[in-house]
């Protein structure tokens, strides 16, 4: 399975904090590390998209807009379901843990795919 795109990347840090609560105290350092890795990925993708510098601004704007719209679509789809789950504490914590594990697994798969090539 090929994982294509950065949608969901920003949720990796809270997902890790949900699974391993002690990670929360590393907040700023962890955010910096994730941001740095994400920034390198973004720069690499942008470099592939904009071969000539005259197209850099429209390419950057289109890429950013696409990422934001993708994230918004995920929130619009998932938020109503999560509202239903919050009524039950046991179900809410199960969904939080399962969702966090899924985000972590996808992040590891995407990282492995990027490393292997």
ZISULSUL-V470291 format. One record per residue. SS is DSSP state (H for helix, E for strand, L for the rest). PSI is psi in degrees with one decimal (NA if undefined). NEAR is the number of other ideal C-beta (glycine too) atoms within 8 Angstrom. Layout:
SS/PSI/NEAR + SS/PSI/NEAR
//
This chain:
L/127.0/3 + L/126.3/4 + L/117.5/8 + L/98.0/3 + L/161.1/6 + L/6.0/9 + L/126.9/8 + L/-12.8/10 + H/-40.9/10 + H/-13.8/7 + H/-0.8/8 + H/-45.0/12 + H/-51.0/10 + H/-29.6/8 + H/-43.2/14 + H/-40.8/12 + H/-31.5/11 + H/-36.1/10 + H/-43.0/9 + L/89.4/6 + H/-26.8/6 + H/-18.8/5 + H/-25.4/9 + H/-33.7/7 + H/-15.4/5 + H/2.8/7 + H/-71.4/7 + H/-39.2/6 + H/-42.3/7 + H/-42.4/12 + H/-40.3/9 + H/-46.0/8 + H/-47.3/8 + H/-41.8/11 + H/-39.8/8 + H/-47.3/8 + H/-43.6/8 + H/-39.7/11 + H/-40.1/8 + H/-41.2/8 + H/-42.3/11 + H/-44.5/10 + H/-39.9/8 + H/-43.5/8 + H/-41.8/10 + H/-39.0/12 + H/-35.8/7 + H/-33.8/6 + H/-37.6/8 + L/86.3/10 + L/-38.4/5 + L/148.9/5 + H/-19.1/5 + H/-23.9/4 + H/8.1/9 + H/-48.6/9 + H/-49.5/6 + H/-35.1/7 + H/-44.5/11 + H/-46.0/10 + H/-44.3/8 + H/-41.3/8 + H/-48.0/12 + H/-44.8/8 + H/-41.6/8 + H/-42.6/8 + H/-46.8/11 + H/-41.8/8 + H/-37.2/8 + H/-43.7/10 + H/-40.8/11 + H/-39.8/8 + H/-40.3/8 + H/-43.9/10 + H/-44.9/8 + H/-36.6/7 + H/-37.3/8 + H/-31.9/8 + H/-46.8/8 + H/-36.8/7 + H/-42.7/8 + H/-33.9/9 + H/-37.5/7 + H/-36.4/7 + H/-23.2/10 + L/-14.3/7 + L/-30.4/6 + L/118.1/7 + H/-41.9/5 + H/-46.4/6 + H/-40.5/9 + H/-44.3/11 + H/-33.3/8 + H/-44.1/8 + H/-40.3/10 + H/-47.5/9 + H/-46.3/10 + H/-43.0/8 + H/-39.4/10 + H/-41.0/13 + H/-41.4/10 + H/-45.2/8 + H/-43.6/12 + H/-42.0/12 + H/-42.5/8 + H/-38.4/10 + H/-42.8/11 + H/-41.6/8 + H/-42.5/10 + H/-42.1/9 + H/-45.8/8 + H/-41.3/8 + H/-41.2/9 + H/-38.6/8 + H/-45.4/6 + H/-34.7/5 + L/NA/3
//
